[in-house]
């Protein structure tokens, strides 16, 4: 009996001990969960209060007086200026045009000086002279060196990959290497455009011709920036069409000798003076805090740069116009930045970051549109879990245009410095299956654009930017 009673007493002590140990933590946990639920509920309620305002913005953009406005603005801009490569007179004209247009629109506009690369294409041509004569459509790649005035005449080595080039390195000496790499995705395949020249130069090639980075072609070459590696000889490099790359591959597979003559007058001039173009609506309560919208004003020197990235620039202007036209003034500043020299690696954007990073804690969110302004599908967002909870509520306001999805990966070239420093970032996700058909080619013209798509993109851009800029609290980091 004594042993049984002692065991019972011990078990009682252990039970009481466990209660004393766990009970305070349980209350704390419940309180934390309760507070978190209350906070999410409060945010949901606050954001839901913008339903009517969001509908007014959407109605104005899609059905009202602003219908087709961003499209008309883009058409006037691109038809007047044309393409706008870094360092060119056309880019200077584009910056002046946008400064005047946004000023006339009643916005607070200023220019911020930057230094940008100045590469000039010059005259260029390519011709297959064996086993038969055929003109090859080419576009030299940004930062490429030129050929001697008489050009380069050499036998061709056609490969499908960097791995094949390494295997056949001994055959590359003194030859023009043609890369006939298949299109997997832009992110993967663009490595051939970026690094093909240096990889070929390492094994003794005298020039490279690279299959355009696109899934579709009507004999259209696509240009873009390329990067020479330090310590590697700089050789001329250009893109050719899918059709010509595959043609030379088939000829090579038959064991026939291919000879090409390449002439390129490309040269790099000293860095040029330029500007980022900035327009804003100042916040009434926290003017120092900023929601930044953006697209880039420069383009390549082909087509009109309507899709890449005239559309992104125009909807970032249009978002401010919609807010202004409705007589709204957000709590924080809504700032549109039209970047310069994005195509050369976000040059203008990096200098903007360097100039403004001291104000980093006051940047609420950074937004970038640079994958076309086709039918909007979703908002892509990157930020803390708490910030994502807020943005999940914000996109619900876009129900009238059926774009209530919030996706991951809000990154963009020009906003990446801010995002790497912890600022929440957002990008526009559109139905972009045709984007790389026209990208960096003569096909990037107003014909690619659709007025209603641009209205929908403008509405999304304006609603998201305004609501985030007007919430009581900044997005949590």
C-alpha positions, 0 to 999 in steps of 0.5 A: 500500500505504501509503495502504491500511494508514493507512486500516485503522489509522484505522478500527481507532482509530475502532472502539476509540474507539466501544467506549470511548465506548459500553461504560460507558453500555451497562453502566449502562443494563443495570444500570438496566433490571436494577434496575428489573426487580428492583424491579418483581419485588420489589413484585409478590412483596410484594403477592402475599404479601397474597393470603390476607389479601385473600381473608379480607377479601373472604370476610368482606364478601361471604359472611361475617358482614359480608354486607349490613352496609353496606346495612343501615347505610345503610338505617338511616342514611337512613331515620332522618335523611333528606336532609342539605343543607349548613347544615341541622338534618338534616346536624347530626343525620347527623354526630352519628349517624355519630360515635356509630355509628362510636364504638360500632363501636370506631373512633377517631373525632373531629370537625373543625370547618368553616364551610359554606354555608347555602342554604334552598329555601323554598316554590317553584312554577311554572306555565305560564299560556299558551297553556294552564294547566299546573303545572311540576315544579321544583327551585330551584338551590343559591345561587339568589336568590328571586323577589318574594313575588308571583313573576315572571310573564313570557313565555318564550324557549326556547333549546337552547344558549348559542350560540342564546341569544347569537344571540337575545339581543335576544329575552331582555330581560324574559323567562324563559329556558328552556334545553332543552339536550340531555344529552351527558354530565354533565361537559359538560351541567352547564355549563347548570345552573352558569352558565345564570342568569348567561348569561341575566342578561347579555342581560336575562333575569329568570329561568331554567328549566333542563332537568334534567341527566339522560339519563332522566326520569319527570317528575322535576326534578334540583337542584344547585349553581349559580354566579353570575358576579361583576358579573352580576345575580343572577336566580332559577334552577331546574331543570325536567323534560326533559318540560316543557322539551321541551313548551315547545320544541315549543310555541315552535316552533309560534310560540305565546306561552308565559307562566310564573309562577315563585315561589321563596322561596330565600335564603342565610343566614350560613355555618353551623358544621359538621364533617368526621367522621373515623374511623381505625385507627392504623398500628402502625409509621408512624401519621403516614402516612395512607391516606385513604378518603372519601365525603361525608355531606351531600346535597341536600334531596330524596330520601334521599341514599342513592346520592349519597353515602350509599353512598360514606360507608358503604363508607368506614366499612365498610372500617375495620370489615372490617379491625378485625373481622379483627384486622388493623392496617396499618403506616400509618394508615387514615383515613376522612373523611366530608366535609361540604358537598361539594355546594357545591363541596367546601367541607369537604374544602378546609378539611380540606386547609388544616388538614392540608396541612403533613403532605402528605408523609405522605399515602400515597394519597387515595380517594373514592367519589362516583359510586354503589356499584353493581357495581364495575368497576375502580379508577381511579387517578392517580399516578406511573408507578412508583405505577401499577406498584404499584397494578397489582399491588394490584388483582390481589388483587381477582380473587375479585370480578373487579375487577382492572382499573386505569383512569386518572382517579382524581380526585374533588371532595373529594380534588382538593386533595391530588392537585393537590399530588402525592398519588396518588389513587383513585376507585371505578368502578362500573356507573354507567349509571343514576347520573344517572337519580336524581342530585340528585332525589327518586329518590335513595332506598334503592330504588336500592341493592343489598346485594350491590353494596355488599358488593363495593364494600366489599371492593374499598375495604378490600383496596386501602386496607389493602394500600397502608397495609401495604406496606413503602414508601409509593407513589412520587410 
